[in-house]
Structures are given as C-alpha cells and as structure tokens.
Amino acid sequence: MSKVHVFDHPLIQHKLSILRDKNTSVKEFRELVSEIAMLMCFEATRDLPLEEVQVETPVAMATCRQIAGKKLAVVPILRAGLGMVDGMVTMMPNVKVGHIGLFRDPDTLAPVKYYFKMPPDIAERDAIIVDPMLATGGSAAAATTFLKEVGVKHIKLMSVIGAPEGVSLMQKEHPDVDIYVAALDDHLNEHGYIVPGLGDAGDRIFGTK
C-alpha cells in the first residue's frame, strides 16, 4: 500500500492558511502555490540517491555528495497543476516537464485524455505528478495510468490539499504510488469540492472566477 505523507512544516502550514483565505488575491495565491510546491519538493525528493564526488574548494579538496544521475520529470495535470511547476523547477532546474490534459466525459464521467506531451525519454525517468487538489482522485489516477502505459515505472503524486476520497481511490488503483500533501482535509461536498479546501484552485491561480 502506498504511503501518504502530510507535511506539518510551519512554513508550509503558514502559507497554506493564507492560501485558503477567500480574500487572498490572484497574485498572492499564485505565488503561494508555487512557494508551497517548492517547499514540498524537499520531502518528495528525499529518497534521491547520492554519490560521492571530489570538489576542490579555495582551501582544499573536499568529499561532497551529489545526486547520482537520477532522471526526473515533473508532470502537471492541466490546468491547475501548472501553478506548481515553477516552484519545482526552481528547486530542480534541469528537470524535464511533461503535460497531461484531462476532461470528464459528461455521460460516463470517466477522465478523457485530450493532451499528452512527455519528454522523449519519459520511460527512463521517475515522474512526480502535480495537481493542487486531490479531490475525487479520478484525474490523478487516470494520469498515473497514462504514464504507466508509456513505461514510467516510478511515480509520485504531489498535491497541496487532499481529500480522503481521492487518497482512497489512488491507493486502490495505484498502491505503488506515494502521495504527498500539505493537508488532508475532511471530505468532499455534493459538488465534488474539498471541504474546507480552498475552492477551485485553477480559477484562483488564473483569475478566471
């Protein structure tokens, strides 16, 4: 069964409290999503392998450690996931970025892929799927399935806020995918919004509502 990591770091929790506030401006909301993603990136990459290297400082040779050639990809689910990308790229400037666009079929309610663009070597990379809200889990589970279909073997999911329903679906359909959230909220309401949540993350990031 996959693990659910809930970040209790004071900086993340402080920024999250401002993010939830309905009076937070679009500019500040967008900046906060990026900053929270940047901070969460520390923990989500904690298991990256290291190797020793010799570095010449101005004083002497030093034995240091660097990431051991691990290839990573950040994969936002459009459109809200785009708000988390800049923070991740700031921490990992050489990371490749793929994109997945999904919409829900009005009849079957199943996620339908309308856009899928990945780095050519995506099958050789570990992928971190990013989406601010893990609500029903349908989009996250579908995105994970699409990545597995093109050969990605190691996947993580990173969201700012999760709901128990979304976590349950991900663990049922993808028990090998660890989940990283800044908060695990109470439930979904009748409209599929996380409660207490923060509203529609995409609308608040892009100012479309």
C-alpha positions as CSV (number, residue, x, y, z in Angstrom):
1,M,0.0,0.0,0.0
2,S,1.3,3.5,-0.9
3,K,2.2,5.9,1.9
4,V,0.5,9.3,2.4
5,H,2.9,12.0,3.5
6,V,1.3,15.0,5.2
7,F,3.7,17.9,5.7
8,D,3.5,19.7,9.0
9,H,6.3,22.1,8.5
10,P,5.5,25.5,10.0
11,L,6.3,27.4,6.8
12,I,4.1,25.2,4.7
13,Q,1.2,25.4,7.2
14,H,1.5,29.2,7.5
15,K,1.4,29.7,3.7
16,L,-1.5,27.2,3.4
17,S,-3.6,29.3,5.9
18,I,-3.2,32.3,3.6
19,L,-3.9,30.2,0.5
20,R,-7.3,29.0,2.0
21,D,-8.4,32.6,2.7
22,K,-11.1,33.6,0.1
23,N,-9.8,37.2,0.2
24,T,-6.3,36.2,-1.0
25,S,-5.6,37.9,-4.3
26,V,-4.9,36.1,-7.5
27,K,-1.3,37.3,-7.5
28,E,-0.6,36.2,-3.9
29,F,-2.5,32.9,-4.4
30,R,-0.4,32.1,-7.5
31,E,2.9,32.9,-5.6
32,L,1.8,30.8,-2.6
33,V,1.0,27.7,-4.7
34,S,4.5,28.0,-6.3
35,E,6.2,28.5,-2.9
36,I,4.4,25.6,-1.2
37,A,5.3,23.3,-4.2
38,M,8.9,24.4,-3.8
39,L,8.9,23.6,0.0
40,M,7.1,20.2,-0.6
41,C,9.7,19.4,-3.2
42,F,12.3,18.9,-0.5
43,E,10.5,16.0,1.1
44,A,9.2,14.5,-2.1
45,T,12.8,14.1,-3.4
46,R,14.3,13.0,0.0
47,D,14.9,9.5,-1.3
48,L,17.0,10.5,-4.3
49,P,20.3,8.5,-4.4
50,L,23.6,10.3,-3.8
51,E,27.1,9.6,-4.8
52,E,30.4,11.0,-3.5
53,V,32.4,13.4,-5.6
54,Q,35.7,15.3,-5.1
55,V,35.4,19.1,-5.2
56,E,38.3,21.5,-5.0
57,T,37.4,24.4,-2.7
58,P,39.6,27.6,-2.5
59,V,41.3,25.9,0.5
60,A,41.5,22.1,-0.1
61,M,39.9,19.1,-1.7
62,A,36.5,18.1,-0.2
63,T,34.5,15.0,-0.4
64,C,30.9,16.0,-1.3
65,R,27.7,14.3,-2.3
66,Q,25.6,15.0,-5.4
67,I,22.5,13.4,-6.9
68,A,23.6,10.1,-8.6
69,G,22.3,10.7,-12.1
70,K,18.7,10.2,-11.4
71,K,16.4,11.4,-14.2
72,L,13.2,13.2,-13.1
73,A,10.2,14.6,-14.7
74,V,7.5,16.9,-13.3
75,V,4.1,16.2,-14.8
76,P,1.4,18.8,-14.1
77,I,-2.3,17.9,-14.7
78,L,-3.7,20.8,-16.8
79,R,-4.5,23.4,-15.9
80,A,-4.2,23.9,-12.2
81,G,-1.1,21.8,-12.0
82,L,0.8,24.4,-13.9
83,G,0.7,26.6,-10.8
84,M,3.1,24.1,-9.1
85,V,5.7,23.8,-11.9
86,D,7.7,26.9,-11.4
87,G,8.4,26.1,-7.7
88,M,9.5,22.6,-8.6
89,V,11.7,23.8,-11.5
90,T,13.3,26.5,-9.2
91,M,14.5,23.6,-7.0
92,M,15.4,21.3,-9.8
93,P,16.5,23.5,-12.8
94,N,17.4,20.5,-15.1
95,V,14.2,18.6,-14.6
96,K,12.1,17.9,-17.7
97,V,8.4,18.8,-17.7
98,G,5.6,16.8,-19.3
99,H,1.9,17.8,-19.5
100,I,-1.4,15.9,-19.2
101,G,-4.7,17.4,-20.1
102,L,-7.9,15.7,-19.0
103,F,-11.6,16.4,-19.1
104,R,-14.5,14.4,-17.7
105,D,-16.9,12.7,-20.1
106,P,-20.3,14.1,-19.3
107,D,-22.0,10.8,-19.9
108,T,-19.6,8.3,-18.4
109,L,-17.9,10.7,-16.0
110,A,-14.6,8.9,-16.9
111,P,-11.5,11.1,-17.4
112,V,-10.6,11.6,-21.1
113,K,-7.1,12.5,-22.2
114,Y,-7.1,15.5,-24.6
115,Y,-3.4,16.4,-24.3
116,F,-0.3,14.3,-23.5
117,K,3.2,15.6,-24.2
118,M,6.2,14.0,-22.5
119,P,9.9,14.1,-22.7
120,P,11.1,11.6,-25.3
121,D,12.9,9.5,-22.6
122,I,10.0,9.6,-20.1
123,A,10.1,5.8,-19.6
124,E,13.6,6.2,-18.2
125,R,12.6,8.9,-15.7
126,D,10.9,9.0,-12.3
127,A,7.8,11.1,-12.5
128,I,6.2,13.5,-10.0
129,I,2.6,14.2,-10.9
130,V,1.5,17.6,-9.6
131,D,-2.0,18.9,-9.1
132,P,-3.0,21.3,-6.3
133,M,-6.2,19.4,-5.4
134,L,-6.6,15.7,-4.9
135,A,-10.4,15.6,-4.7
136,T,-12.1,12.5,-6.2
137,G,-8.8,11.2,-7.3
138,G,-10.2,10.4,-10.8
139,S,-7.8,12.7,-12.7
140,A,-4.8,11.7,-10.6
141,A,-5.5,8.0,-11.1
142,A,-6.0,8.5,-14.8
143,A,-2.8,10.5,-15.2
144,T,-0.9,7.8,-13.4
145,T,-2.4,5.1,-15.7
146,F,-1.3,7.1,-18.8
147,L,2.2,7.4,-17.5
148,K,2.4,3.7,-16.7
149,E,1.2,3.0,-20.3
150,V,4.2,4.7,-21.7
151,G,6.6,2.8,-19.5
152,V,7.1,5.0,-16.4
153,K,7.9,2.7,-13.5
154,H,8.4,5.1,-10.5
155,I,5.7,7.7,-9.9
156,K,4.8,10.0,-7.0
157,L,1.8,12.3,-6.6
158,M,2.1,15.7,-5.1
159,S,-0.9,17.9,-4.2
160,V,-1.4,20.9,-1.9
161,I,-4.7,19.6,-0.4
162,G,-6.1,16.1,-0.5
163,A,-9.4,14.5,0.4
164,P,-9.9,11.0,1.9
165,E,-11.9,10.0,-1.2
166,G,-9.1,10.9,-3.5
167,V,-6.5,9.2,-1.4
168,S,-8.6,6.0,-1.2
169,L,-9.1,5.8,-5.0
170,M,-5.3,6.3,-5.6
171,Q,-4.4,3.7,-3.1
172,K,-6.9,1.3,-4.6
173,E,-5.9,1.8,-8.2
174,H,-2.2,2.6,-7.8
175,P,-1.0,1.2,-4.5
176,D,2.6,1.7,-5.6
177,V,2.3,5.5,-5.9
178,D,3.2,7.5,-2.8
179,I,1.1,10.6,-2.1
180,Y,2.4,13.9,-0.8
181,V,0.1,16.6,0.5
182,A,0.3,19.7,2.7
183,A,-3.1,18.9,4.2
184,L,-5.6,16.1,4.3
185,D,-9.0,17.7,4.6
186,D,-12.3,16.3,5.9
187,H,-14.4,15.3,2.9
188,L,-15.9,16.2,-0.5
189,N,-19.2,18.1,-0.7
190,E,-22.0,17.3,-3.1
191,H,-20.3,19.3,-5.9
192,G,-17.0,17.5,-5.5
193,Y,-15.2,20.3,-3.8
194,I,-12.8,19.5,-0.9
195,V,-14.1,20.7,2.5
196,P,-12.8,23.1,3.9
197,G,-10.4,23.2,0.9
198,L,-9.8,26.5,-0.9
199,G,-12.3,26.5,-3.7
200,D,-11.3,25.9,-7.3
201,A,-7.5,26.0,-7.5
202,G,-7.4,26.6,-11.3
203,D,-9.8,29.5,-11.1
204,R,-7.9,31.1,-8.2
205,I,-4.5,30.6,-9.9
206,F,-5.5,32.1,-13.2
207,G,-8.2,34.6,-12.1
208,T,-11.0,33.0,-14.1
209,K,-13.7,33.3,-11.5
